[in-house]
Amino acid sequence: MKYVLLTLISAMLLSVSWPTYGVPFFIFFALVPLLMMEHGVSKFSDYKRKSWIVFGLSYLCFIIWNIVTTGWLYGSKNPDGSHSLMAVLFPVLVNSLLYSLVFQCYHWYKNAQGTYWGLAFFIAIWMSFEKFHLNWELTWPWLNLGNVFSEYPKLVQWYDTLGATGGSFWILLINVFLFYTVRTWEAGRKRKDLIKNTSIAALLIILPMIISLIKYNNFDEKPIGQVNVLLLQPELDPYNEKYLKDSLTIENDLLTLAEKNSKGKIDYYIAPETAIPGRGSISETGFEKSFLLNNVKDFLSKHPGSVFATGISSHRYYFSGENLPQGAYQINSGVWVESYNSAVQIVPNQKVQVYHKGKLVPGVEIFPYMNVLKPILGDAMLNLGGTVASLGTDKERVAFANPYNKGKIAPIICYESIYGEFVTDYVKKGANFLAIMTNDSWWGVTEGHKQLLSYAKLRAIETRREIARSANSGISAHIDAKGEVLEDTFYGDQTALFAKINLYDQQTFYTRTGDFLSRVSIFALGFLLFYFLIKRFQRKMAK
């Protein structure tokens, strides 16, 4: 019963730490009870199947954490309007399993090599897992530990040096040190050691925060310019209205919203992800002839000096005899199509610039590891009006240059805004402000859209770029380079938000180096595994 209680305490502490409803400071000792559970089961219990006990209890901890923090996924719906149990079950069960496997590896290594080597292994494998979770097809880094301070940007200004993955390392290090403190207290009961170790832990927590506050109060990077941006926020039902209305009507409503709110000089009109659905009518080879895109150019002709950046649904058609990309699917005899979730920048008398979303949502925009999973799952993957095939992607990021001013926009599409190192690639391409085009109305009034907005603050700090965020149904926002929301809208409103965006051109240390600590951790993990194999070989040779 004691071990179950320790497990539940960790689950509770992890859950109540999470944005946008929790208090992040609990995260510094949230994993300590779980580490105590593992140590107790391994060293002091009489259970016969100790590894199974550790695995089962850790899975219980992580599944509670996942349900509490991401249970809002149940707010999404199937195409028939019913709530999708699979939408929450699949990511919760699989993600919890992955975390449990990480913890199980720590349990095995610790029992083989001892507590101290085991704790080093724990940090290395957790950090390596978070990095892995940022890059594979089942990617779901929503619960990476460094995200936990997204509502407290003043305390993590040093993310411009080490990024959110540096935050994960910070949190893991303190949890491990506090567990070590508890263990030494249990072993020796020396008050002097307890005071010393507790003081060190407090310093490890407080010092980065002090550095952050100093950086926050002394931020003096000079902008190279400023642009006027109008963020458009249509209120379009993503399940019914978006598919019952024709694309022209949807576009006309968007342009009417833009016209109604055009007061003074507007350098950028920015609209949300797939704000112009297209539904097969916007061909990648016919942008310049597209009736929908030329309507936008007509609108811009009334607003000289303005450009229009928006999300669209676009397609590329292939015919018999052509080389087919992996994501192409057949629609007629001899005709295939590859679909894209795209961002475009439209300027009168210029070629349309386009970018195809590079980080796809598993089960919505990409069928992960289709050859393996489709025979098992069939078409059970969640379909949020997208596809159970896979959309096409761009392998490299792009930045859209503005012909009228110094603005160079990073066209970040929705889910991409969770990925720190990924976003730095836009900045390396020259982007001097970030535009997030998103559709957060899939889950209704839940923590989902709030958390996605909150994580965007970390991208602003990491890159020191201001963010113009346009969201269907909201929340649209202007975020400054220190991660503070300067202006935002209400969720569920049809509105527009005017923002004066400062342009910055310097690159942060994090932009240049990316997830440096993650790469160090992967190296450390390899070393620890190699050390284990060498020691095991030496023991065999000594027999």
C-alpha angles and dihedrals in degrees: 000000000000091000092049089051092051089050092051092048090055091047091051094047093049091048098048091048095064128105139272099027103022144074110251098204091080088068091076091072102018093107096045096086090049091051089048090052092053092047093048094049092046099045110023110025128092095218115136097211100043095160091055091049091051092047094048095048094045089050089052090052095048096043091054090048092050094047094049096045102036104021086110086085086084087072089074118092141216119245089264091060098254121127113259115234088184089060091068102025098056099050093038096049096041096042092048090049091053093051090047091052089052090051091046091054088053090051092052094045094046092051090049099043106022135256100291096049087041093057091050087050090050092058093043096049095043091050091046091050092052090052091048090049089058094058116034126085094258089054114162110156094162091118100043102140097236090065091069095088096053091114091052104055093159089067098050105044087127087073084090084074106035104012129216089308086062086056090055090052090049092052094045093048093053093046090051092047092049090049088050088051092052091048094050090047091052091048101046108009089215111162092201092058091046093053092046095049094043089051091051090050091050090050091050089054100041103039097064089047092052090049088049094051090050091051090047095052094043099045104136106154108151117230118231091217146327134246133198111234130188112202111205119213113187116185100224122163103234095205105048116359094049091057101034095051118071118245094247092057091048091050093047090052089051093050091046088054089050094048094048091055099040103116117156126341115344117191096179134025107195122191130185134267112298090356085153103046099191094187094210097322098097107077121192089224094049107046092127091053097042111124090209096051093043088055087061090050089052089052091050092051086069090052107050116203094024129117128199123221118185145151117254140175108240136175142199120210126215131192136204112295096027123112107260121217117229094256097052117115130191119253101168139003105299094358127105131175136201115203128209139196096220143181120210136187113212123201124170114256092008135099114266112254114220138190126185118217109261102193109058126196110248112244093010107057100007132035098219116227089350096184090059104032104037094068087052102039102026108193094332092117113114113267113199094184088296127092142282085220118074128266122229118257141198115243093210133044121242137202121214113226119214116226093206103050145000094281117127112179130209105215098212112180118212110274091034090073091075092065115085103187090039091057092051088066089069090054091049086056089058104267110159095186134022124236115195113198109191145160107213098165097095095091102039122219097347138118091268099086091038092054093047090053090046093053089054088069089066091055090054091053095044094052100025090230128135116241130222106195120192115187132180104240089359171238094170114172150172110226121188127221091267092059096255120138104233097179134001143166135238118265112252096026127124100222147114131243124212117210137175103220120201116219120223128186106182119105121229123225088252092053090054098043105025119193094000095159091050091057091047089051092051089052090048090049090053091049093050092050091047090049090051092051092048092051091047091050091049092051091051092049091050093058 
